Amino acid sequence: MTGATTNGSQAIDRVATVASPSDDQRRGLDANQVGGLLWALRFQMSRRIVRQALENARLRTSLVIVLSIVFWVVMFVLFQEGFGFILGAINDPGTLAQTFHAIFNLFFLSLFAMLAVSSAIVLYSTAYRSDEVRYLLTTPAHPRRILLYKYQESALFSGWGFFLLGSPVLMAYGSVVHAPWYFYAMLLPFMLAFVLIPSGLGALACMVVVRYLPTMRFHVIGIAIFAAVICLSVFGWSLLHGVSETELLTPEWFQTSLSGLRYTQQQLFPSYWLSTGLLEAAHPAQVDSQSSVKMSLGMLNVLTANALVTYLLIGWVAARTFTHGYSELARLSSSANRRRSNRLDGIVHRFAFPLPKPMRLLLIKDIRGFLRDATQWSQFVIFFALLAFYFLNVRRFQFGSSLPQWIVTVGSMNVAVVGLILATFTSRFIFPMISLEGRRFWILGTLPIDRGWVLWSKFLFSCGISLIPCAGLIALSDVMLKISAKWPMVALVHQVECLTLCSGLSALAVGLGARMPNLRETSPSKIAAGFGGTLNLVLSTGFILAVVLISSVPIYFWVNQQALHSLHVGWLQSAVDLMGLGSSTSVIVGALLVASLGAITTLLPMRAGVAWFRQL
Amino acid sequence: MIEVDKVTRTYGQTVAVNELSLQVQAGEVFAFLGPNGAGKTTTIKMTVGLLQPSVGAIRVRGFDVVHESLCAKRVLGYVPDQPYLYDKLTGREFLQFVGQMYGMPDDDIQAAMDVQLANFELEAFIDQLTENYSHGMKQRVTFASALLHEPSVLVVDEPMVGLDPRSARRVKEVFSDYAKAGNTVFMSTHTLAIAEQIADRIGVIHHGQMLFLGSVDELRTRMSRGDSSLEDLFLALTEEPDTFTSDREDSTDNRLSGGETVLTETEDSDTQDTVTETPTETSS
């Protein structure tokens, strides 16, 4: 290392001594100056982006702000209620403290894992795959500084979710236990120091994998996701396995669960430092406040010190691996051969044989793009794997067979959750497809095929890849909630809803994507974040709510006829009578209405999109 | 100024650049020619430090681009084939940022910007956000940014793509003036007319190996085609081996004899000619 530094210094001296008019200025900036310059650049661009958003995208900006506030308030109220319930239900102070410790440790340990993974993925795309880094690497900025700059970005990207999720939880806790003012003052430094550690570990893992296991990078991500899902499943299973419905939520079950959570409270975990520090700070002033504050500050010190060490470590590893890893990755990316797709061709041609051949070819093209874009399929897999994990454990929360209305309500909410996840997928990946295709319009536009086929093939692609996992997840939810066994008709209606959602959401994304294309933008995420993408997300959410409400209200009254008698308002009773709620016919009518709504939501946007696309 | 010393670069099983050696001197405009996939861009990316050679070394003004990369980059200016500009900056802000990255004082940045704005006629749009620029406008701002810190070596990948005729003419003039001032211009291009007009020397690379290194006139002499255009010479030189052997049975002995580059027939191949380069000293 010393030798390298000496060589570097000699080289810099050589630059300064070579005769040239401007050589006296070529000692260049030191690493800190470059860092400052990059910060200034980021600040300048962020300010401009915010200004543009306020001037040109008021709807989107307002929507994002309002939805974030709504999300924050809902989280705050929910957790306030939850913490209040725990506070009222547990009288023993020792058990109460133990319970909050367990909840906080589990919560922050889970977020720790998620932050590490997301930070690694974000850093991979921003540091190893971005045009900006390709440019910066040709400037006299040290690669270590470039990597740190991109690490800060990835920490920010992956950390904002942590702040959005963590702050209402902690504020709710503070309000319930009447925490002193310094608890609130310490929230930000605690969260900031904490977030830097998992994102730093993710960044280190990313650099090491790219440098030493470049050919295995996707396998490593796959294994990490698989391991996380397995861990979650084992954890869920260990909490609930062998517990009968009558034993659930009893004091004994509670104690056993608390013991089971002890391994999340290891003193070497940053989540432990964060939880302990904040819980100590939240102690009411009358309870030995001095030692609590000392303990809290001590934990903040530990967190901060570790965050700074992680930062230094990132710089150290970056200086030794970044340039070589970057160069090596370019070698692998360029050399990848793709010859295994012939099997895919055969499958699509066999199963989609009623479609015209050009449409099948377009389908194959889109499926190839999907499979080769790790961003798309990895998000798809992560979301649906997490949902599968939740559904696998959902049967334990059916609250007994005496409350069937709860079971069908949870079932309907699960359908809505699947729909919302699908809506984010279609908005993020399907909506921008036409805009991106527009940039290559000279290919499709000059082919001797009906342009409508292009859109219909995209619709089929979106429907095809979403229908199987969505239908499977909803079926899993119904089996776990015993809906399939008790009310097969409800399970069938859920499948009709699923088909409707897949078809309608796909058509909305494709149709609006064609009707409101952004042909200048090359980044799909920016296209999705534009006005059209936001409108698509809003309309999709409305469509999901309509589908779920239309079908779940008749189901609710069918399985819970007593609810009909509790309606005392005259006009409400008349409306219920008019719709025939409470009968199985009303459930079928609801399903038919949903199917009709799906057909309209499929045909109208597609017609508008095709008409527009033909005129392009 | 630029020394490429027995550099090899592989992409998996593919050898993109194979034991390439070349020197480009101060005051020289050098044009790097070759068919698609010949190894031009890989060589350029290695020269500016974006890729590292698998074997061999590249030095820019004596600085090894791998081990003394920062020093090498300080004396380099690079114009890529796909220009990158920050969307949310104006052209002026981008140029200021680049000047600051190279450690230039503010006054010098301003003076250098004035020169480059005039050089590439940027005044009309320099204060607009770069996200609104056409490809040609981006290319011109990139040229300005690459020359802002007065590098002694300018590396350019496909300089004329997207430029209108007026800008293309201006770029050619800048290259010539720049080299006359004692600097080096190293460009890769498919536009053979440009190479013929302004390059002091050309290098023709094919399948990662240097086929020819010298002036256009030398190429004509060595190929015994006194009145041929560079286009004809280039096409003849880079003909694929099987076509080449069937068309010109007599050529395997020595297509380019007596110079830096010779053509030899390998013993282990019946049908393929292999072009190997002999070490030469390039005069300064």
Chai-1 contact restraints between the chains, C-beta under 6 A:
chainA,res_idxA,chainB,res_idxB,connection_type,confidence,min_distance_angstrom,max_distance_angstrom,comment,restraint_id
A,A11,B,F63,contact,1.0,0.0,6.0,A-B,restraint_1
A,A11,B,E68,contact,1.0,0.0,6.0,A-B,restraint_2
A,A11,B,C71,contact,1.0,0.0,6.0,A-B,restraint_3
A,I12,B,C71,contact,1.0,0.0,6.0,A-B,restraint_4
A,V15,B,C71,contact,1.0,0.0,6.0,A-B,restraint_5
A,V15,B,R74,contact,1.0,0.0,6.0,A-B,restraint_6
A,S20,B,S152,contact,1.0,0.0,6.0,A-B,restraint_7
A,S22,B,E150,contact,1.0,0.0,6.0,A-B,restraint_8
A,Q25,B,G103,contact,1.0,0.0,6.0,A-B,restraint_9
A,Q25,B,M104,contact,1.0,0.0,6.0,A-B,restraint_10
A,R26,B,R74,contact,1.0,0.0,6.0,A-B,restraint_11
A,G28,B,R74,contact,1.0,0.0,6.0,A-B,restraint_12
A,G28,B,G103,contact,1.0,0.0,6.0,A-B,restraint_13
A,L29,B,G103,contact,1.0,0.0,6.0,A-B,restraint_14
A,L37,B,Q100,contact,1.0,0.0,6.0,A-B,restraint_15
A,L41,B,F97,contact,1.0,0.0,6.0,A-B,restraint_16
A,M45,B,K88,contact,1.0,0.0,6.0,A-B,restraint_17
A,R48,B,K88,contact,1.0,0.0,6.0,A-B,restraint_18
A,I49,B,K88,contact,1.0,0.0,6.0,A-B,restraint_19
A,D131,B,Y84,contact,1.0,0.0,6.0,A-B,restraint_20
A,Y135,B,Y84,contact,1.0,0.0,6.0,A-B,restraint_21
A,L137,B,L50,contact,1.0,0.0,6.0,A-B,restraint_22
A,T138,B,V48,contact,1.0,0.0,6.0,A-B,restraint_23
A,T138,B,Y78,contact,1.0,0.0,6.0,A-B,restraint_24
A,T139,B,M101,contact,1.0,0.0,6.0,A-B,restraint_25
A,P140,B,L70,contact,1.0,0.0,6.0,A-B,restraint_26
A,P140,B,K73,contact,1.0,0.0,6.0,A-B,restraint_27
A,P140,B,R74,contact,1.0,0.0,6.0,A-B,restraint_28
A,S327,B,L51,contact,1.0,0.0,6.0,A-B,restraint_29
A,S327,B,Q52,contact,1.0,0.0,6.0,A-B,restraint_30
A,A330,B,L51,contact,1.0,0.0,6.0,A-B,restraint_31
A,R331,B,Y11,contact,1.0,0.0,6.0,A-B,restraint_32
A,S334,B,Y11,contact,1.0,0.0,6.0,A-B,restraint_33
A,S335,B,Y11,contact,1.0,0.0,6.0,A-B,restraint_34
A,S335,B,G12,contact,1.0,0.0,6.0,A-B,restraint_35
A,S335,B,T14,contact,1.0,0.0,6.0,A-B,restraint_36
